[in-house]
Amino acid sequence: MTNRVVVTGLGVCAPNGVNLEAFRNSLENGSSGIRFHEELKNLNFSCQIAGKPNIDEVNLNDYFTNVQLKGLNSSGLVYGVIAGLDAWENAGLQKNETEPDWDSGIVFGTGILGVDKFREAVYKVDQGDVRRLGSTAVIQTMASGISAFLGGMLGAGNQVTTNSSACTTGTEALLMGYERIASGKAQRMLVGSCSDSGPYVWGGFDAMRILPNKYNDHPEAASRPMSATAAGFVPGSGAGALVLESLESALERGAHIYAEVLGGASNSGGQRNGGSMTAPNSAAVQRCITDALKNSGTTAAEIDTINGHLTATTKDPEEIKNWTEALGRKDADFPTINSFKGHFGHCLAASGSIECVGTVLQLAEQKLYGSLNCADIHPEITKHIDSSCIPQSTRDFAAKISAKASFGFGDVNACAIFKAYT
């Protein structure tokens, strides 16, 4: 790894903001994007609230042609295209209209794509109307549909692929793009992830009884990361996107640089020693963090801020303990740590990329955004770190190095290290 890698573009389609400015304002002002959904009530969900991007006022013709819009019924794909194209434009880059751009590639992940389109297709097939499926059914329901859409729109000629690692997907996509540029195999990579909305995505979690069911009348208070009264994660959806670029390329074209990516690590706990499909192996989490430090040439003492996975479940105190063990820092010596899930819930496969966008914004603007709904910090957390390490509201903060981690279903982990660019 010889090339330095920087972030030159950001795009987001999140429950608390469908463009970068709205997203930034929500994080800074502490406003929530979690809402009550009548559809979930009508379907007898226990949890009738969710974080869903409001794209009603988005002109989709700014992103799709009329041909592409015909029969389009995939919320995750729409979110991903909005975030991805916005990030590309934010980086000051143009679509390549004639020849492939051999130096630009895409890693854009998802957990499940086009579930509503797939449901529509199942009914048509069962009714014997297979010929009425339309020509876009395949690309809307294959996982790589999102990277294929973006690749064609931008004319990307380098690697174009989709990864899928549950809640770790977005952070893993960033690291995959970073490694491709750092190793000299690409100059620019659009990285990110997306997740579908709706009952067919969220229903399984409601059935598992891991979503809060007592906040249907006051949804903004439902997602409570690190709180003693946390009652489960609020399901969410959306997309986040970042343009990664070699420092040489960014400087050559005079691009605005948000932050530098120093490196990171990903691993799995193998669903052993306490790890399972739904629970992390603490040894693997700690190894992922320490490997991220090693791979990025960073020491534990240099970490100023952490944006955790911290989903507002009973696992939050265990995550904090793992950070203290991995960093060898605790009490008031611990870095500041926050979670954005109070703002928009757990956006599943999109969570890592949306939260990476927020982490980079913090560094670029030298702000630390507060964690919503955790004034009553869990007592098991304050056994390990001082309550002052958890910001309740936005404040100025001169951070140099930030860690962002995601820990997903299947006992898979990823941790990325960002540095303020000066």
C-alpha positions in Angstrom: 0.0 0.0 0.0 1.9 3.1 -1.2 -0.7 5.6 -2.4 -2.4 7.9 0.1 -6.2 7.9 -0.1 -8.5 10.8 0.6 -12.2 11.5 0.6 -13.2 14.0 -2.1 -17.0 13.5 -2.4 -19.9 12.7 -0.1 -23.5 11.8 -0.8 -26.3 10.6 1.4 -30.0 9.5 1.2 -30.9 9.0 4.9 -34.0 9.1 7.0 -32.8 12.4 8.6 -31.7 14.0 5.3 -31.8 13.2 1.6 -28.9 15.5 0.7 -25.7 16.4 2.4 -26.8 19.7 3.8 -30.0 18.4 5.3 -28.1 15.4 6.8 -25.4 17.7 8.2 -28.0 20.0 9.8 -29.9 17.0 11.3 -26.7 15.7 13.0 -25.7 19.1 14.2 -29.1 20.2 15.5 -30.0 16.8 17.0 -33.2 16.2 14.9 -34.5 12.7 14.3 -35.7 11.1 11.1 -37.6 8.3 12.8 -41.3 8.4 12.1 -44.5 6.4 12.7 -45.7 4.4 9.6 -49.4 3.6 9.2 -48.5 0.7 6.9 -46.7 -1.1 9.7 -49.6 -0.6 12.1 -52.0 -2.0 9.5 -49.8 -5.1 9.1 -49.9 -5.7 12.9 -46.2 -4.9 13.5 -45.3 -4.5 17.2 -42.8 -1.8 16.2 -44.7 0.6 13.9 -41.9 3.2 13.6 -38.9 3.3 11.3 -36.3 5.5 9.7 -37.1 5.9 6.0 -35.7 8.5 3.6 -38.4 11.0 2.4 -37.8 11.2 -1.4 -41.3 12.6 -2.2 -39.8 15.9 -3.2 -36.8 14.5 -5.1 -37.0 14.9 -8.8 -36.0 11.4 -9.9 -35.5 12.6 -13.5 -32.3 14.3 -12.1 -31.0 10.8 -11.5 -32.8 8.4 -13.9 -33.9 8.6 -17.5 -37.6 8.0 -18.3 -36.6 4.6 -19.6 -34.9 3.7 -16.3 -37.8 4.9 -14.3 -40.3 2.7 -16.2 -41.2 -0.1 -13.9 -38.7 1.0 -11.2 -39.8 -0.5 -7.9 -36.7 -0.9 -5.8 -36.3 1.6 -2.9 -32.7 0.6 -2.1 -31.6 1.0 -5.7 -33.2 4.5 -5.8 -31.5 5.5 -2.5 -28.1 4.2 -3.7 -28.3 6.0 -7.1 -29.2 9.3 -5.4 -26.4 9.0 -2.8 -23.8 7.8 -5.4 -24.5 10.4 -8.1 -24.6 13.1 -5.5 -21.2 12.0 -4.1 -19.7 12.0 -7.6 -21.0 15.5 -8.3 -19.9 16.7 -4.9 -16.4 15.5 -5.8 -16.5 17.8 -8.9 -16.3 14.8 -11.2 -18.2 14.4 -14.5 -19.9 11.4 -16.0 -17.8 9.8 -18.8 -20.2 9.9 -21.7 -18.1 8.2 -24.5 -15.3 5.9 -23.3 -15.0 4.0 -20.0 -13.1 5.7 -17.3 -10.4 3.0 -16.7 -9.2 4.8 -13.5 -12.6 4.9 -11.7 -14.4 2.0 -10.1 -17.2 1.2 -7.8 -17.8 -0.9 -4.7 -21.4 -0.4 -3.6 -22.9 -2.9 -1.3 -26.3 -4.0 -0.2 -28.0 -6.6 2.1 -31.1 -7.2 0.0 -32.1 -5.3 -3.1 -35.5 -4.9 -4.8 -37.6 -6.9 -2.3 -40.7 -5.1 -3.5 -39.9 -5.7 -7.1 -39.2 -9.4 -6.3 -42.6 -9.6 -4.5 -44.3 -8.1 -7.6 -42.5 -10.6 -9.8 -43.5 -13.6 -7.7 -47.2 -12.6 -8.0 -46.9 -12.2 -11.8 -45.2 -15.5 -12.2 -47.7 -17.3 -10.0 -50.5 -15.9 -12.0 -48.9 -17.0 -15.3 -48.0 -13.4 -16.3 -44.3 -14.0 -16.7 -44.1 -12.0 -19.9 -45.4 -9.0 -18.1 -42.5 -8.9 -15.6 -40.7 -6.2 -17.7 -37.1 -6.0 -18.8 -35.8 -4.4 -15.6 -36.9 -7.1 -13.1 -33.5 -8.9 -13.1 -31.3 -5.8 -12.6 -33.6 -4.5 -9.8 -33.5 -7.8 -7.9 -29.9 -8.9 -8.3 -27.6 -7.6 -5.5 -25.2 -6.1 -8.0 -27.9 -4.1 -9.6 -26.9 -1.0 -7.6 -23.2 -1.1 -8.7 -24.3 -2.0 -12.3 -26.7 1.0 -12.4 -24.0 3.4 -11.1 -21.3 1.9 -13.2 -23.3 2.5 -16.4 -24.4 6.0 -15.3 -20.8 7.1 -14.6 -19.0 5.0 -17.3 -16.8 3.4 -14.7 -14.1 1.2 -16.3 -12.3 -0.1 -13.3 -13.6 -2.7 -10.9 -17.4 -2.4 -10.5 -18.8 -4.8 -7.8 -21.2 -5.2 -4.9 -20.3 -6.6 -1.5 -22.7 -7.9 1.2 -21.8 -8.3 4.9 -25.0 -7.4 6.8 -24.5 -4.3 9.0 -20.8 -4.2 8.2 -21.4 -3.8 4.4 -20.8 0.0 4.1 -17.6 0.1 6.1 -16.3 -2.9 4.4 -17.0 -1.3 1.0 -15.0 1.7 2.0 -12.0 -0.5 3.0 -12.3 -2.4 -0.3 -12.2 0.8 -2.3 -9.3 2.1 -0.1 -7.2 -0.9 -0.7 -7.7 -0.8 -4.5 -6.5 2.8 -4.6 -3.7 2.4 -2.1 -2.3 -0.5 -4.1 -2.3 1.5 -7.3 -5.1 -0.4 -9.1 -7.4 2.6 -9.3 -7.3 6.4 -9.0 -10.9 6.9 -7.8 -13.5 4.6 -6.3 -17.1 5.4 -5.5 -17.9 3.4 -2.4 -21.0 3.0 -0.3 -24.0 0.8 0.5 -27.8 0.9 0.4 -30.8 -0.9 2.0 -34.4 -1.3 1.0 -37.3 0.1 3.0 -40.5 -1.6 4.0 -42.3 -4.3 5.9 -40.8 -7.2 3.9 -37.3 -6.1 5.0 -38.2 -5.2 8.6 -40.7 -7.9 9.3 -38.1 -10.6 10.3 -36.7 -8.3 12.9 -40.1 -7.6 14.3 -40.8 -11.3 14.5 -37.5 -11.7 16.5 -38.8 -9.2 19.1 -35.6 -7.1 18.9 -37.4 -3.8 17.9 -38.9 -1.3 20.4 -42.7 -1.6 20.7 -43.5 1.1 23.3 -42.5 4.2 21.3 -45.1 4.1 18.5 -46.6 7.3 19.9 -43.3 9.1 20.3 -40.9 7.7 17.7 -38.2 10.3 18.0 -37.4 8.9 21.5 -37.2 5.2 20.4 -33.6 4.8 19.3 -31.6 5.0 22.5 -27.9 4.0 21.9 -25.9 3.5 25.1 -29.0 4.2 27.2 -30.2 2.4 30.3 -33.7 2.4 28.8 -32.7 1.1 25.4 -35.4 -1.2 24.1 -34.0 -2.5 20.8 -33.0 -1.0 17.5 -35.3 1.0 15.3 -35.2 -0.3 11.7 -34.0 2.1 9.0 -33.0 2.3 5.4 -31.2 4.5 2.9 -27.8 4.9 1.4 -24.4 6.6 1.9 -21.7 7.2 -0.6 -18.1 8.5 -0.6 -15.7 9.2 -3.4 -12.2 7.9 -2.5 -9.3 9.2 -4.5 -5.5 9.0 -4.6 -4.0 12.1 -3.0 -2.0 12.6 -6.2 -5.1 12.7 -8.3 -7.0 14.9 -5.9 -4.2 17.5 -5.8 -3.7 17.4 -9.5 -7.3 18.4 -10.2 -7.6 20.8 -7.2 -10.4 18.7 -5.5 -11.8 19.6 -2.1 -10.5 17.1 0.4 -12.7 16.2 3.3 -10.4 13.7 5.1 -7.8 11.1 4.6 -8.4 7.3 5.0 -5.5 5.8 6.8 -6.6 2.2 6.6 -8.5 -0.3 8.6 -9.4 -4.0 9.0 -12.2 -6.5 8.6 -12.6 -9.9 10.1 -15.0 -12.5 11.5 -15.4 -14.1 14.9 -16.3 -17.4 13.2 -19.4 -17.6 15.4 -17.2 -19.1 18.1 -16.4 -18.2 21.8 -19.6 -16.3 22.4 -20.0 -15.2 18.8 -23.1 -16.3 16.9 -25.3 -15.3 14.0 -26.6 -12.3 16.1 -23.9 -11.8 18.7 -20.3 -10.7 18.3 -17.2 -12.7 19.4 -15.5 -10.0 21.6 -12.0 -11.3 20.8 -12.7 -10.8 17.1 -14.1 -7.3 17.7 -11.0 -6.3 19.7 -8.7 -7.9 17.1 -10.4 -6.0 14.3 -9.8 -2.7 16.2 -6.2 -3.4 16.9 -5.5 -4.7 13.4 -7.1 -1.5 12.1 -4.7 0.6 14.2 -1.7 -1.5 13.0 -2.7 -1.4 9.3 -3.2 2.4 9.4 0.0 3.1 11.3 -2.0 4.6 14.2 -1.6 4.1 17.9 -4.4 3.8 20.4 -3.4 7.0 22.1 -3.9 8.9 18.8 -7.6 8.1 18.5 -9.6 11.2 19.4 -13.1 10.1 18.5 -15.0 6.9 17.8 -18.3 6.5 16.0 -19.4 3.1 17.2 -21.9 0.6 15.9 -24.0 1.0 19.0 -27.4 -0.1 17.9 -29.4 0.7 21.1 -29.6 -2.9 22.3 -28.2 -4.8 25.3 -25.0 -5.3 23.3 -24.0 -1.6 23.6 -22.2 -2.0 27.0 -20.3 -5.0 25.6 -19.2 -2.9 22.6 -17.9 -0.2 24.9 -16.0 -2.7 27.0 -14.4 -4.1 23.8 -13.2 -0.7 22.8 -11.6 -0.1 26.2 -9.9 -3.5 26.0 -8.7 -3.0 22.4 -7.4 0.6 23.0 -6.1 0.0 26.5 -7.9 3.2 27.5 -10.8 3.7 30.0 -12.5 6.2 32.4 -11.7 9.8 31.4 -8.8 8.7 29.3 -11.1 7.1 26.8 -11.8 8.9 23.5 -15.1 10.6 22.9 -17.6 8.1 21.4 -21.0 8.7 19.8 -23.6 6.9 17.8 -25.8 8.4 15.0 -28.5 5.7 15.3 -30.5 8.0 17.6 -30.9 10.3 14.6 -32.1 7.7 12.0 -32.2 4.2 13.5 -30.3 1.2 12.3 -30.1 1.4 8.5 -28.9 -2.2 8.2 -26.6 -2.7 5.2 -26.6 1.1 4.6 -25.6 1.9 8.2 -21.9 1.8 7.8 -21.7 4.0 4.7 -24.2 6.6 6.1 -22.2 6.7 9.4 -18.9 7.0 7.5 -20.3 10.1 5.8 -21.2 11.5 9.3 -17.8 10.6 10.7 -16.0 12.4 7.8 -18.2 15.4 8.2 -17.2 15.6 11.9 -13.5 15.7 10.9 -13.9 18.1 8.1 -15.9 20.6 10.1 -14.1 19.9 13.5 -17.4 19.2 15.2 -18.6 16.4 17.4 -22.2 15.5 17.0 -24.2 14.4 20.0 -25.8 11.0 20.6 -29.6 11.4 20.9 -31.6 9.8 23.7 -28.8 8.7 26.0 -28.9 11.1 28.8 -29.5 8.1 31.1 -26.2 6.3 30.1 -26.3 2.6 30.9 -24.5 1.9 34.2 -22.5 -1.0 32.7 -21.0 1.6 30.3 -20.0 4.1 33.0 -18.1 1.2 34.8 -15.7 1.4 31.9 -15.7 5.0 30.6 -16.5 8.4 32.0 -19.9 9.9 31.1 -18.1 13.0 29.7 -16.8 10.8 26.9 -20.3 10.6 25.4 -21.4 13.9 24.0 -25.1 14.7 24.4 -25.2 17.6 21.9 -23.0 19.1 19.2 -19.8 20.9 20.1 -16.7 22.1 18.5 -14.0 19.5 18.7 -10.5 19.6 17.2 -10.1 15.9 16.3 -7.2 14.6 14.2 -8.0 10.9 14.0 -11.4 9.1 14.2 -12.3 5.4 14.2 -15.5 4.2 12.7 -16.6 0.6 13.3 -19.4 -1.7 12.2 -20.3 -5.1 13.6 -22.8 -7.2 11.7 -25.0 -10.3 11.7 -23.0 -13.4 11.1 -20.3 -12.2 13.5 -18.5 -10.0 10.9 -16.6 -6.8 11.8 -15.0 -3.8 10.1 -13.1 -0.8 11.4 -11.9 2.2 9.4 -9.5 4.9 10.5 -9.9 8.5 9.2 -7.6 11.5 9.6 -8.4 15.2 9.3 -6.7 16.6 6.2 -4.6 19.7 6.7 
